[in-house]
């Protein structure tokens, strides 16, 4: 099975407040089975300083679903959800680059 990448494009209320909360949430979430990575990307547009993409990588689709369900249940990750002003998109993706090179 292919790895699953989940991308959330979000606008945060306050990045300074969200940063330490994200760090605690990341540590807790990465400890879950099947969660391989969590990367955070910030917009370079000066008019969008609170626009971020949170990218999660999972071993496979079943583990992505299981970990995703836990995200809203864990205290550390729930705290990060409280820092989101707007969720623009959240979706699972598979990397077609990996498929094309096989």
N, C-alpha and C positions, 0 to 999 in steps of 0.2 A: 504494500500500500504506500501511496505517496504521503509525504509530510503535508500537513495542513498549516497554512499561514492565515491568521486572522488579523484583519486590519480594522482598526477603529479610528476614524477621523473625528476628533473632538475639539471643541472650544472650551478651554478651562476658565474658571472664574478668576483665578489668581495663580500664576505659575510659581511664585515664590512660596505660597502656602502649600501648593500641590506637590512640590519637589520632595520634601521629606516624607510625605504621605505615600507618594509613589515608590520611594525607596523601600519602605517597610512592606508595602503591598507586593512589590517585585520579589523580595526575599521569600515571602510566604507562598506566593503563587508558583515560583520556580521549584519549590519543594514538592509540588504535586506530581504524581506519576504521569509520565507522558508529556509534561511541559518541558520543552527543550530550550526556549529562549523567549525573552521579552525585550524588545528594543523600542526606544522612544525617539521620534523625529519631530523637530520643531520647524515651523514654517520660516522661510527666509524673507517673507514679505513683511516689511516694516509696518504695514497697515493691519497685519494679522498676528500680533505678538503672542496671542494665546491659542493659536491653532496648532494642534499636535496630531501626529499619527502614532498610535500605540500598536505595535506589531508583535503578535505572539506566534510562536512556532510550536507545533505539536507533532508527536510521532505519527499519528494517524487520525482519521476522522472520529472513531469512537472515543479516543482519548481527548480530542478537542472538544467534543460535546460534553463529556464528563467534567473536564476541567472548567469549561465555560459555565456549566451549571453551578459549580462551586464558587465562581467569582462573585456572585451576588450574595453568597451566604457567609463568606469569611469576613471577619471584622476588619482586617487590614485592607482588603480590596473594596469592601463596602465604603470605607472611608474615602478612598479615591473616587468612587462613583459620586460621592457628595461634592467633589470639586469640579465636576463637569457641568458647565453651563448649557452646552448644546452637544448632542450626539448627532453628527452629520451622517455617518454611515458606519455600520459594523457588519462585516461579512467574512465568511471563510473562503479561502482561495487555495488552489494548488498551483505549484510552480510548473508551468509548461516548458520552461527552459530545461529543467531536469528531464522531462519526458522527451524533448527533442534530441537530447544528446545520448539517449539510450539506444 
